[in-house]
Amino acid sequence: FLHMIEGVVSPVMDWSQRAALLWFTQSQLQSVISNGIVPDWFHGIISRKAAEELLMTKPPGFFLIRVSESRVGFTLSYRCVFAG
């Protein structure tokens, strides 16, 4: 997500992704990044599929926060144990 924060908006982004990026950079960026450090749990604008792939190799209980790609706001993705 850092390349997007630096002002480079990908031409493949749709309007909802652009709206989410604008919302994040204008109102949330300073709350998430402290002293130039991005928390390990924050992954910017990534897809649900990408979040699932990142968490696939992690043990249950791991999580990440991402900027939603379909609406303005954050999304929590987490690794859980499936009973079955």
PyMOL Python script that loads the backbone (N, CA, C, O; Angstrom):
from pymol import cmd

cmd.read_pdbstr("""\
ATOM      1  N   PHE A   1       0.805  -1.197   0.000  1.00  0.00           N
ATOM      2  CA  PHE A   1       0.000   0.000   0.000  1.00  0.00           C
ATOM      3  C   PHE A   1       0.845   1.256   0.000  1.00  0.00           C
ATOM      4  O   PHE A   1       0.331   2.334  -0.299  1.00  0.00           O
ATOM      5  N   LEU A   2       2.129   1.153   0.327  1.00  0.00           N
ATOM      6  CA  LEU A   2       2.962   2.352   0.424  1.00  0.00           C
ATOM      7  C   LEU A   2       3.069   3.098  -0.894  1.00  0.00           C
ATOM      8  O   LEU A   2       3.122   4.328  -0.896  1.00  0.00           O
ATOM      9  N   HIS A   3       3.101   2.385  -2.022  1.00  0.00           N
ATOM     10  CA  HIS A   3       3.176   3.092  -3.306  1.00  0.00           C
ATOM     11  C   HIS A   3       1.926   3.926  -3.545  1.00  0.00           C
ATOM     12  O   HIS A   3       2.001   4.963  -4.205  1.00  0.00           O
ATOM     13  N   MET A   4       0.774   3.499  -3.023  1.00  0.00           N
ATOM     14  CA  MET A   4      -0.451   4.277  -3.177  1.00  0.00           C
ATOM     15  C   MET A   4      -0.436   5.507  -2.285  1.00  0.00           C
ATOM     16  O   MET A   4      -0.900   6.573  -2.689  1.00  0.00           O
ATOM     17  N   ILE A   5       0.088   5.367  -1.085  1.00  0.00           N
ATOM     18  CA  ILE A   5       0.142   6.486  -0.153  1.00  0.00           C
ATOM     19  C   ILE A   5       1.043   7.589  -0.685  1.00  0.00           C
ATOM     20  O   ILE A   5       0.801   8.769  -0.433  1.00  0.00           O
ATOM     21  N   GLU A   6       2.063   7.215  -1.406  1.00  0.00           N
ATOM     22  CA  GLU A   6       2.993   8.197  -1.946  1.00  0.00           C
ATOM     23  C   GLU A   6       2.401   8.954  -3.127  1.00  0.00           C
ATOM     24  O   GLU A   6       3.084   9.780  -3.733  1.00  0.00           O
ATOM     25  N   GLY A   7       1.152   8.689  -3.463  1.00  0.00           N
ATOM     26  CA  GLY A   7       0.488   9.466  -4.502  1.00  0.00           C
ATOM     27  C   GLY A   7       0.377   8.785  -5.844  1.00  0.00           C
ATOM     28  O   GLY A   7      -0.163   9.369  -6.784  1.00  0.00           O
ATOM     29  N   VAL A   8       0.869   7.574  -5.962  1.00  0.00           N
ATOM     30  CA  VAL A   8       0.754   6.850  -7.217  1.00  0.00           C
ATOM     31  C   VAL A   8      -0.487   5.975  -7.137  1.00  0.00           C
ATOM     32  O   VAL A   8      -0.510   4.982  -6.410  1.00  0.00           O
ATOM     33  N   VAL A   9      -1.518   6.346  -7.885  1.00  0.00           N
ATOM     34  CA  VAL A   9      -2.753   5.572  -7.894  1.00  0.00           C
ATOM     35  C   VAL A   9      -2.748   4.683  -9.123  1.00  0.00           C
ATOM     36  O   VAL A   9      -2.599   5.167 -10.245  1.00  0.00           O
ATOM     37  N   SER A  10      -2.908   3.415  -8.920  1.00  0.00           N
ATOM     38  CA  SER A  10      -2.892   2.456 -10.011  1.00  0.00           C
ATOM     39  C   SER A  10      -4.067   2.685 -10.957  1.00  0.00           C
ATOM     40  O   SER A  10      -5.187   2.908 -10.497  1.00  0.00           O
ATOM     41  N   PRO A  11      -3.838   2.635 -12.263  1.00  0.00           N
ATOM     42  CA  PRO A  11      -4.933   2.822 -13.218  1.00  0.00           C
ATOM     43  C   PRO A  11      -5.939   1.675 -13.191  1.00  0.00           C
ATOM     44  O   PRO A  11      -7.035   1.811 -13.733  1.00  0.00           O
ATOM     45  N   VAL A  12      -5.587   0.543 -12.571  1.00  0.00           N
ATOM     46  CA  VAL A  12      -6.514  -0.588 -12.521  1.00  0.00           C
ATOM     47  C   VAL A  12      -7.453  -0.517 -11.319  1.00  0.00           C
ATOM     48  O   VAL A  12      -8.307  -1.387 -11.154  1.00  0.00           O
ATOM     49  N   MET A  13      -7.307   0.502 -10.483  1.00  0.00           N
ATOM     50  CA  MET A  13      -8.189   0.659  -9.330  1.00  0.00           C
ATOM     51  C   MET A  13      -9.565   1.118  -9.797  1.00  0.00           C
ATOM     52  O   MET A  13      -9.677   1.999 -10.649  1.00  0.00           O
ATOM     53  N   ASP A  14     -10.618   0.512  -9.232  1.00  0.00           N
ATOM     54  CA  ASP A  14     -11.960   0.974  -9.566  1.00  0.00           C
ATOM     55  C   ASP A  14     -12.345   2.121  -8.637  1.00  0.00           C
ATOM     56  O   ASP A  14     -11.565   2.505  -7.765  1.00  0.00           O
ATOM     57  N   TRP A  15     -13.549   2.671  -8.824  1.00  0.00           N
ATOM     58  CA  TRP A  15     -13.957   3.861  -8.062  1.00  0.00           C
ATOM     59  C   TRP A  15     -14.027   3.590  -6.574  1.00  0.00           C
ATOM     60  O   TRP A  15     -13.696   4.472  -5.782  1.00  0.00           O
ATOM     61  N   SER A  16     -14.451   2.387  -6.160  1.00  0.00           N
ATOM     62  CA  SER A  16     -14.554   2.109  -4.726  1.00  0.00           C
ATOM     63  C   SER A  16     -13.169   2.017  -4.087  1.00  0.00           C
ATOM     64  O   SER A  16     -12.982   2.443  -2.947  1.00  0.00           O
ATOM     65  N   GLN A  17     -12.209   1.469  -4.810  1.00  0.00           N
ATOM     66  CA  GLN A  17     -10.841   1.412  -4.292  1.00  0.00           C
ATOM     67  C   GLN A  17     -10.249   2.817  -4.199  1.00  0.00           C
ATOM     68  O   GLN A  17      -9.550   3.137  -3.238  1.00  0.00           O
ATOM     69  N   ARG A  18     -10.524   3.642  -5.186  1.00  0.00           N
ATOM     70  CA  ARG A  18     -10.039   5.027  -5.144  1.00  0.00           C
ATOM     71  C   ARG A  18     -10.673   5.787  -3.981  1.00  0.00           C
ATOM     72  O   ARG A  18      -9.998   6.561  -3.301  1.00  0.00           O
ATOM     73  N   ALA A  19     -11.974   5.566  -3.751  1.00  0.00           N
ATOM     74  CA  ALA A  19     -12.665   6.224  -2.631  1.00  0.00           C
ATOM     75  C   ALA A  19     -12.080   5.765  -1.301  1.00  0.00           C
ATOM     76  O   ALA A  19     -11.878   6.576  -0.398  1.00  0.00           O
ATOM     77  N   ALA A  20     -11.807   4.467  -1.177  1.00  0.00           N
ATOM     78  CA  ALA A  20     -11.224   3.935   0.054  1.00  0.00           C
ATOM     79  C   ALA A  20      -9.829   4.509   0.278  1.00  0.00           C
ATOM     80  O   ALA A  20      -9.477   4.865   1.402  1.00  0.00           O
ATOM     81  N   LEU A  21      -9.042   4.599  -0.780  1.00  0.00           N
ATOM     82  CA  LEU A  21      -7.698   5.161  -0.672  1.00  0.00           C
ATOM     83  C   LEU A  21      -7.754   6.630  -0.260  1.00  0.00           C
ATOM     84  O   LEU A  21      -6.992   7.064   0.603  1.00  0.00           O
ATOM     85  N   LEU A  22      -8.645   7.384  -0.870  1.00  0.00           N
ATOM     86  CA  LEU A  22      -8.796   8.798  -0.537  1.00  0.00           C
ATOM     87  C   LEU A  22      -9.211   8.961   0.923  1.00  0.00           C
ATOM     88  O   LEU A  22      -8.633   9.772   1.647  1.00  0.00           O
ATOM     89  N   TRP A  23     -10.210   8.193   1.354  1.00  0.00           N
ATOM     90  CA  TRP A  23     -10.663   8.237   2.750  1.00  0.00           C
ATOM     91  C   TRP A  23      -9.504   7.922   3.693  1.00  0.00           C
ATOM     92  O   TRP A  23      -9.288   8.625   4.681  1.00  0.00           O
ATOM     93  N   PHE A  24      -8.764   6.864   3.380  1.00  0.00           N
ATOM     94  CA  PHE A  24      -7.671   6.454   4.254  1.00  0.00           C
ATOM     95  C   PHE A  24      -6.580   7.518   4.332  1.00  0.00           C
ATOM     96  O   PHE A  24      -6.151   7.885   5.426  1.00  0.00           O
ATOM     97  N   THR A  25      -6.134   8.012   3.193  1.00  0.00           N
ATOM     98  CA  THR A  25      -5.025   8.968   3.206  1.00  0.00           C
ATOM     99  C   THR A  25      -5.417  10.299   3.829  1.00  0.00           C
ATOM    100  O   THR A  25      -4.589  10.954   4.461  1.00  0.00           O
ATOM    101  N   GLN A  26      -6.681  10.708   3.658  1.00  0.00           N
ATOM    102  CA  GLN A  26      -7.102  12.003   4.191  1.00  0.00           C
ATOM    103  C   GLN A  26      -7.508  11.968   5.658  1.00  0.00           C
ATOM    104  O   GLN A  26      -7.368  12.972   6.355  1.00  0.00           O
ATOM    105  N   SER A  27      -8.007  10.834   6.140  1.00  0.00           N
ATOM    106  CA  SER A  27      -8.541  10.850   7.505  1.00  0.00           C
ATOM    107  C   SER A  27      -7.974   9.803   8.453  1.00  0.00           C
ATOM    108  O   SER A  27      -8.171   9.912   9.664  1.00  0.00           O
ATOM    109  N   GLN A  28      -7.278   8.796   7.946  1.00  0.00           N
ATOM    110  CA  GLN A  28      -6.852   7.700   8.817  1.00  0.00           C
ATOM    111  C   GLN A  28      -5.347   7.459   8.863  1.00  0.00           C
ATOM    112  O   GLN A  28      -4.842   6.873   9.821  1.00  0.00           O
ATOM    113  N   LEU A  29      -4.645   7.894   7.862  1.00  0.00           N
ATOM    114  CA  LEU A  29      -3.221   7.587   7.729  1.00  0.00           C
ATOM    115  C   LEU A  29      -2.420   7.935   8.971  1.00  0.00           C
ATOM    116  O   LEU A  29      -1.639   7.116   9.455  1.00  0.00           O
ATOM    117  N   GLN A  30      -2.604   9.131   9.489  1.00  0.00           N
ATOM    118  CA  GLN A  30      -1.826   9.561  10.654  1.00  0.00           C
ATOM    119  C   GLN A  30      -2.175   8.770  11.910  1.00  0.00           C
ATOM    120  O   GLN A  30      -1.354   8.668  12.822  1.00  0.00           O
ATOM    121  N   SER A  31      -3.377   8.209  11.970  1.00  0.00           N
ATOM    122  CA  SER A  31      -3.767   7.395  13.122  1.00  0.00           C
ATOM    123  C   SER A  31      -3.121   6.018  13.088  1.00  0.00           C
ATOM    124  O   SER A  31      -2.863   5.427  14.136  1.00  0.00           O
ATOM    125  N   VAL A  32      -2.861   5.509  11.900  1.00  0.00           N
ATOM    126  CA  VAL A  32      -2.307   4.161  11.750  1.00  0.00           C
ATOM    127  C   VAL A  32      -0.788   4.167  11.828  1.00  0.00           C
ATOM    128  O   VAL A  32      -0.193   3.306  12.476  1.00  0.00           O
ATOM    129  N   ILE A  33      -0.166   5.125  11.176  1.00  0.00           N
ATOM    130  CA  ILE A  33       1.292   5.172  11.117  1.00  0.00           C
ATOM    131  C   ILE A  33       1.809   6.091  12.212  1.00  0.00           C
ATOM    132  O   ILE A  33       1.443   7.265  12.280  1.00  0.00           O
ATOM    133  N   SER A  34       2.656   5.547  13.060  1.00  0.00           N
ATOM    134  CA  SER A  34       3.203   6.309  14.180  1.00  0.00           C
ATOM    135  C   SER A  34       4.706   6.468  14.008  1.00  0.00           C
ATOM    136  O   SER A  34       5.431   5.476  13.924  1.00  0.00           O
ATOM    137  N   ASN A  35       5.171   7.694  13.955  1.00  0.00           N
ATOM    138  CA  ASN A  35       6.598   7.978  13.776  1.00  0.00           C
ATOM    139  C   ASN A  35       7.168   7.300  12.535  1.00  0.00           C
ATOM    140  O   ASN A  35       8.311   6.843  12.538  1.00  0.00           O
ATOM    141  N   GLY A  36       6.373   7.240  11.487  1.00  0.00           N
ATOM    142  CA  GLY A  36       6.822   6.637  10.236  1.00  0.00           C
ATOM    143  C   GLY A  36       6.823   5.124  10.230  1.00  0.00           C
ATOM    144  O   GLY A  36       7.295   4.512   9.272  1.00  0.00           O
ATOM    145  N   ILE A  37       6.303   4.508  11.277  1.00  0.00           N
ATOM    146  CA  ILE A  37       6.310   3.050  11.387  1.00  0.00           C
ATOM    147  C   ILE A  37       4.900   2.506  11.161  1.00  0.00           C
ATOM    148  O   ILE A  37       3.946   2.929  11.813  1.00  0.00           O
ATOM    149  N   VAL A  38       4.789   1.570  10.235  1.00  0.00           N
ATOM    150  CA  VAL A  38       3.517   0.910   9.956  1.00  0.00           C
ATOM    151  C   VAL A  38       3.444  -0.342  10.827  1.00  0.00           C
ATOM    152  O   VAL A  38       4.361  -1.162  10.789  1.00  0.00           O
ATOM    153  N   PRO A  39       2.379  -0.510  11.609  1.00  0.00           N
ATOM    154  CA  PRO A  39       2.259  -1.711  12.445  1.00  0.00           C
ATOM    155  C   PRO A  39       2.251  -2.989  11.599  1.00  0.00           C
ATOM    156  O   PRO A  39       1.758  -2.989  10.471  1.00  0.00           O
ATOM    157  N   ASP A  40       2.798  -4.072  12.148  1.00  0.00           N
ATOM    158  CA  ASP A  40       2.852  -5.351  11.432  1.00  0.00           C
ATOM    159  C   ASP A  40       1.472  -5.856  11.022  1.00  0.00           C
ATOM    160  O   ASP A  40       1.335  -6.537  10.005  1.00  0.00           O
ATOM    161  N   TRP A  41       0.460  -5.529  11.802  1.00  0.00           N
ATOM    162  CA  TRP A  41      -0.889  -6.037  11.539  1.00  0.00           C
ATOM    163  C   TRP A  41      -1.624  -5.253  10.458  1.00  0.00           C
ATOM    164  O   TRP A  41      -2.686  -5.685  10.009  1.00  0.00           O
ATOM    165  N   PHE A  42      -1.085  -4.109  10.030  1.00  0.00           N
ATOM    166  CA  PHE A  42      -1.767  -3.290   9.031  1.00  0.00           C
ATOM    167  C   PHE A  42      -1.213  -3.562   7.644  1.00  0.00           C
ATOM    168  O   PHE A  42       0.001  -3.519   7.442  1.00  0.00           O
ATOM    169  N   HIS A  43      -2.093  -3.844   6.681  1.00  0.00           N
ATOM    170  CA  HIS A  43      -1.654  -4.215   5.340  1.00  0.00           C
ATOM    171  C   HIS A  43      -2.201  -3.331   4.229  1.00  0.00           C
ATOM    172  O   HIS A  43      -2.081  -3.682   3.055  1.00  0.00           O
ATOM    173  N   GLY A  44      -2.795  -2.202   4.569  1.00  0.00           N
ATOM    174  CA  GLY A  44      -3.248  -1.271   3.538  1.00  0.00           C
ATOM    175  C   GLY A  44      -4.384  -1.819   2.706  1.00  0.00           C
ATOM    176  O   GLY A  44      -5.233  -2.552   3.213  1.00  0.00           O
ATOM    177  N   ILE A  45      -4.408  -1.468   1.427  1.00  0.00           N
ATOM    178  CA  ILE A  45      -5.469  -1.930   0.537  1.00  0.00           C
ATOM    179  C   ILE A  45      -4.997  -3.199  -0.154  1.00  0.00           C
ATOM    180  O   ILE A  45      -4.232  -3.159  -1.119  1.00  0.00           O
ATOM    181  N   ILE A  46      -5.470  -4.321   0.361  1.00  0.00           N
ATOM    182  CA  ILE A  46      -5.221  -5.612  -0.281  1.00  0.00           C
ATOM    183  C   ILE A  46      -6.564  -6.323  -0.378  1.00  0.00           C
ATOM    184  O   ILE A  46      -7.499  -6.010   0.360  1.00  0.00           O
ATOM    185  N   SER A  47      -6.646  -7.257  -1.273  1.00  0.00           N
ATOM    186  CA  SER A  47      -7.900  -7.984  -1.469  1.00  0.00           C
ATOM    187  C   SER A  47      -8.128  -9.003  -0.356  1.00  0.00           C
ATOM    188  O   SER A  47      -7.211  -9.360   0.385  1.00  0.00           O
ATOM    189  N   ARG A  48      -9.364  -9.455  -0.262  1.00  0.00           N
ATOM    190  CA  ARG A  48      -9.687 -10.516   0.698  1.00  0.00           C
ATOM    191  C   ARG A  48      -8.860 -11.760   0.389  1.00  0.00           C
ATOM    192  O   ARG A  48      -8.346 -12.411   1.298  1.00  0.00           O
ATOM    193  N   LYS A  49      -8.736 -12.083  -0.883  1.00  0.00           N
ATOM    194  CA  LYS A  49      -7.954 -13.256  -1.294  1.00  0.00           C
ATOM    195  C   LYS A  49      -6.499 -13.117  -0.856  1.00  0.00           C
ATOM    196  O   LYS A  49      -5.914 -14.069  -0.339  1.00  0.00           O
ATOM    197  N   ALA A  50      -5.917 -11.951  -1.056  1.00  0.00           N
ATOM    198  CA  ALA A  50      -4.526 -11.727  -0.649  1.00  0.00           C
ATOM    199  C   ALA A  50      -4.382 -11.850   0.866  1.00  0.00           C
ATOM    200  O   ALA A  50      -3.398 -12.403   1.356  1.00  0.00           O
ATOM    201  N   ALA A  51      -5.367 -11.332   1.609  1.00  0.00           N
ATOM    202  CA  ALA A  51      -5.336 -11.440   3.070  1.00  0.00           C
ATOM    203  C   ALA A  51      -5.404 -12.899   3.495  1.00  0.00           C
ATOM    204  O   ALA A  51      -4.667 -13.325   4.385  1.00  0.00           O
ATOM    205  N   GLU A  52      -6.285 -13.666   2.863  1.00  0.00           N
ATOM    206  CA  GLU A  52      -6.401 -15.091   3.185  1.00  0.00           C
ATOM    207  C   GLU A  52      -5.100 -15.826   2.892  1.00  0.00           C
ATOM    208  O   GLU A  52      -4.684 -16.689   3.664  1.00  0.00           O
ATOM    209  N   GLU A  53      -4.457 -15.487   1.781  1.00  0.00           N
ATOM    210  CA  GLU A  53      -3.186 -16.125   1.434  1.00  0.00           C
ATOM    211  C   GLU A  53      -2.095 -15.784   2.446  1.00  0.00           C
ATOM    212  O   GLU A  53      -1.299 -16.648   2.813  1.00  0.00           O
ATOM    213  N   LEU A  54      -2.053 -14.531   2.898  1.00  0.00           N
ATOM    214  CA  LEU A  54      -1.065 -14.136   3.902  1.00  0.00           C
ATOM    215  C   LEU A  54      -1.268 -14.881   5.216  1.00  0.00           C
ATOM    216  O   LEU A  54      -0.302 -15.251   5.883  1.00  0.00           O
ATOM    217  N   LEU A  55      -2.522 -15.098   5.580  1.00  0.00           N
ATOM    218  CA  LEU A  55      -2.828 -15.738   6.858  1.00  0.00           C
ATOM    219  C   LEU A  55      -2.783 -17.264   6.797  1.00  0.00           C
ATOM    220  O   LEU A  55      -2.751 -17.921   7.837  1.00  0.00           O
ATOM    221  N   MET A  56      -2.781 -17.827   5.603  1.00  0.00           N
ATOM    222  CA  MET A  56      -2.831 -19.275   5.426  1.00  0.00           C
ATOM    223  C   MET A  56      -1.718 -20.010   6.177  1.00  0.00           C
ATOM    224  O   MET A  56      -1.945 -21.092   6.720  1.00  0.00           O
ATOM    225  N   THR A  57      -0.541 -19.437   6.209  1.00  0.00           N
ATOM    226  CA  THR A  57       0.602 -20.106   6.840  1.00  0.00           C
ATOM    227  C   THR A  57       0.773 -19.747   8.311  1.00  0.00           C
ATOM    228  O   THR A  57       1.694 -20.230   8.970  1.00  0.00           O
ATOM    229  N   LYS A  58      -0.109 -18.906   8.821  1.00  0.00           N
ATOM    230  CA  LYS A  58      -0.011 -18.462  10.216  1.00  0.00           C
ATOM    231  C   LYS A  58      -0.857 -19.362  11.116  1.00  0.00           C
ATOM    232  O   LYS A  58      -1.814 -19.983  10.653  1.00  0.00           O
ATOM    233  N   PRO A  59      -0.508 -19.432  12.389  1.00  0.00           N
ATOM    234  CA  PRO A  59      -1.312 -20.234  13.315  1.00  0.00           C
ATOM    235  C   PRO A  59      -2.627 -19.532  13.652  1.00  0.00           C
ATOM    236  O   PRO A  59      -2.753 -18.322  13.467  1.00  0.00           O
ATOM    237  N   PRO A  60      -3.609 -20.294  14.149  1.00  0.00           N
ATOM    238  CA  PRO A  60      -4.882 -19.691  14.553  1.00  0.00           C
ATOM    239  C   PRO A  60      -4.662 -18.544  15.537  1.00  0.00           C
ATOM    240  O   PRO A  60      -3.808 -18.615  16.420  1.00  0.00           O
ATOM    241  N   GLY A  61      -5.444 -17.499  15.364  1.00  0.00           N
ATOM    242  CA  GLY A  61      -5.340 -16.323  16.226  1.00  0.00           C
ATOM    243  C   GLY A  61      -4.651 -15.150  15.553  1.00  0.00           C
ATOM    244  O   GLY A  61      -4.824 -14.009  15.982  1.00  0.00           O
ATOM    245  N   PHE A  62      -3.875 -15.403  14.511  1.00  0.00           N
ATOM    246  CA  PHE A  62      -3.233 -14.304  13.797  1.00  0.00           C
ATOM    247  C   PHE A  62      -4.295 -13.510  13.043  1.00  0.00           C
ATOM    248  O   PHE A  62      -5.311 -14.056  12.612  1.00  0.00           O
ATOM    249  N   PHE A  63      -4.042 -12.218  12.894  1.00  0.00           N
ATOM    250  CA  PHE A  63      -4.991 -11.350  12.212  1.00  0.00           C
ATOM    251  C   PHE A  63      -4.254 -10.248  11.477  1.00  0.00           C
ATOM    252  O   PHE A  63      -3.065 -10.015  11.695  1.00  0.00           O
ATOM    253  N   LEU A  64      -4.980  -9.583  10.611  1.00  0.00           N
ATOM    254  CA  LEU A  64      -4.478  -8.376   9.972  1.00  0.00           C
ATOM    255  C   LEU A  64      -5.653  -7.440   9.753  1.00  0.00           C
ATOM    256  O   LEU A  64      -6.805  -7.866   9.665  1.00  0.00           O
ATOM    257  N   ILE A  65      -5.339  -6.177   9.667  1.00  0.00           N
ATOM    258  CA  ILE A  65      -6.320  -5.145   9.351  1.00  0.00           C
ATOM    259  C   ILE A  65      -5.954  -4.611   7.975  1.00  0.00           C
ATOM    260  O   ILE A  65      -4.786  -4.356   7.681  1.00  0.00           O
ATOM    261  N   ARG A  66      -6.953  -4.451   7.153  1.00  0.00           N
ATOM    262  CA  ARG A  66      -6.727  -3.915   5.810  1.00  0.00           C
ATOM    263  C   ARG A  66      -7.792  -2.872   5.508  1.00  0.00           C
ATOM    264  O   ARG A  66      -8.858  -2.863   6.125  1.00  0.00           O
ATOM    265  N   VAL A  67      -7.501  -2.010   4.572  1.00  0.00           N
ATOM    266  CA  VAL A  67      -8.497  -1.055   4.096  1.00  0.00           C
ATOM    267  C   VAL A  67      -9.393  -1.827   3.137  1.00  0.00           C
ATOM    268  O   VAL A  67      -8.909  -2.472   2.206  1.00  0.00           O
ATOM    269  N   SER A  68     -10.683  -1.760   3.366  1.00  0.00           N
ATOM    270  CA  SER A  68     -11.625  -2.480   2.513  1.00  0.00           C
ATOM    271  C   SER A  68     -11.472  -2.023   1.070  1.00  0.00           C
ATOM    272  O   SER A  68     -11.297  -0.835   0.798  1.00  0.00           O
ATOM    273  N   GLU A  69     -11.540  -2.971   0.156  1.00  0.00           N
ATOM    274  CA  GLU A  69     -11.442  -2.604  -1.256  1.00  0.00           C
ATOM    275  C   GLU A  69     -12.806  -2.364  -1.885  1.00  0.00           C
ATOM    276  O   GLU A  69     -12.887  -1.927  -3.033  1.00  0.00           O
ATOM    277  N   SER A  70     -13.876  -2.642  -1.150  1.00  0.00           N
ATOM    278  CA  SER A  70     -15.208  -2.482  -1.728  1.00  0.00           C
ATOM    279  C   SER A  70     -16.033  -1.364  -1.089  1.00  0.00           C
ATOM    280  O   SER A  70     -17.056  -0.953  -1.638  1.00  0.00           O
ATOM    281  N   ARG A  71     -15.588  -0.870   0.076  1.00  0.00           N
ATOM    282  CA  ARG A  71     -16.307   0.234   0.730  1.00  0.00           C
ATOM    283  C   ARG A  71     -15.316   1.003   1.596  1.00  0.00           C
ATOM    284  O   ARG A  71     -14.209   0.533   1.858  1.00  0.00           O
ATOM    285  N   VAL A  72     -15.718   2.168   2.030  1.00  0.00           N
ATOM    286  CA  VAL A  72     -14.859   2.988   2.876  1.00  0.00           C
ATOM    287  C   VAL A  72     -14.864   2.405   4.281  1.00  0.00           C
ATOM    288  O   VAL A  72     -15.918   2.292   4.907  1.00  0.00           O
ATOM    289  N   GLY A  73     -13.700   2.038   4.770  1.00  0.00           N
ATOM    290  CA  GLY A  73     -13.581   1.487   6.113  1.00  0.00           C
ATOM    291  C   GLY A  73     -12.495   0.433   6.191  1.00  0.00           C
ATOM    292  O   GLY A  73     -11.812   0.142   5.209  1.00  0.00           O
ATOM    293  N   PHE A  74     -12.353  -0.125   7.364  1.00  0.00           N
ATOM    294  CA  PHE A  74     -11.361  -1.163   7.607  1.00  0.00           C
ATOM    295  C   PHE A  74     -12.024  -2.529   7.635  1.00  0.00           C
ATOM    296  O   PHE A  74     -13.223  -2.645   7.887  1.00  0.00           O
ATOM    297  N   THR A  75     -11.231  -3.560   7.375  1.00  0.00           N
ATOM    298  CA  THR A  75     -11.689  -4.944   7.445  1.00  0.00           C
ATOM    299  C   THR A  75     -10.704  -5.732   8.287  1.00  0.00           C
ATOM    300  O   THR A  75      -9.490  -5.598   8.131  1.00  0.00           O
ATOM    301  N   LEU A  76     -11.234  -6.553   9.177  1.00  0.00           N
ATOM    302  CA  LEU A  76     -10.429  -7.452   9.993  1.00  0.00           C
ATOM    303  C   LEU A  76     -10.447  -8.822   9.334  1.00  0.00           C
ATOM    304  O   LEU A  76     -11.514  -9.379   9.075  1.00  0.00           O
ATOM    305  N   SER A  77      -9.272  -9.359   9.065  1.00  0.00           N
ATOM    306  CA  SER A  77      -9.148 -10.725   8.560  1.00  0.00           C
ATOM    307  C   SER A  77      -8.378 -11.506   9.607  1.00  0.00           C
ATOM    308  O   SER A  77      -7.377 -11.020  10.134  1.00  0.00           O
ATOM    309  N   TYR A  78      -8.833 -12.709   9.913  1.00  0.00           N
ATOM    310  CA  TYR A  78      -8.166 -13.485  10.951  1.00  0.00           C
ATOM    311  C   TYR A  78      -8.101 -14.957  10.587  1.00  0.00           C
ATOM    312  O   TYR A  78      -8.877 -15.454   9.770  1.00  0.00           O
ATOM    313  N   ARG A  79      -7.160 -15.636  11.211  1.00  0.00           N
ATOM    314  CA  ARG A  79      -6.959 -17.072  11.011  1.00  0.00           C
ATOM    315  C   ARG A  79      -7.634 -17.786  12.161  1.00  0.00           C
ATOM    316  O   ARG A  79      -7.339 -17.524  13.327  1.00  0.00           O
ATOM    317  N   CYS A  80      -8.542 -18.689  11.830  1.00  0.00           N
ATOM    318  CA  CYS A  80      -9.242 -19.422  12.882  1.00  0.00           C
ATOM    319  C   CYS A  80      -9.085 -20.920  12.668  1.00  0.00           C
ATOM    320  O   CYS A  80      -8.553 -21.367  11.652  1.00  0.00           O
ATOM    321  N   VAL A  81      -9.552 -21.679  13.635  1.00  0.00           N
ATOM    322  CA  VAL A  81      -9.556 -23.133  13.539  1.00  0.00           C
ATOM    323  C   VAL A  81     -10.936 -23.548  13.054  1.00  0.00           C
ATOM    324  O   VAL A  81     -11.950 -23.108  13.596  1.00  0.00           O
ATOM    325  N   PHE A  82     -10.972 -24.385  12.047  1.00  0.00           N
ATOM    326  CA  PHE A  82     -12.250 -24.887  11.559  1.00  0.00           C
ATOM    327  C   PHE A  82     -12.569 -26.197  12.253  1.00  0.00           C
ATOM    328  O   PHE A  82     -11.775 -27.137  12.209  1.00  0.00           O
ATOM    329  N   ALA A  83     -13.717 -26.262  12.885  1.00  0.00           N
ATOM    330  CA  ALA A  83     -14.156 -27.506  13.517  1.00  0.00           C
ATOM    331  C   ALA A  83     -14.779 -28.385  12.443  1.00  0.00           C
ATOM    332  O   ALA A  83     -15.523 -27.904  11.589  1.00  0.00           O
ATOM    333  N   GLY A  84     -14.482 -29.632  12.490  1.00  0.00           N
ATOM    334  CA  GLY A  84     -15.115 -30.454  11.479  1.00  0.00           C
ATOM    335  C   GLY A  84     -14.545 -31.749  11.393  1.00  0.00           C
ATOM    336  O   GLY A  84     -14.979 -32.563  10.577  1.00  0.00           O
TER     337      GLY A  84
END
""", "prot")
cmd.dss("prot")
cmd.show_as("cartoon", "prot")
cmd.util.cbc("prot")
cmd.orient("prot")
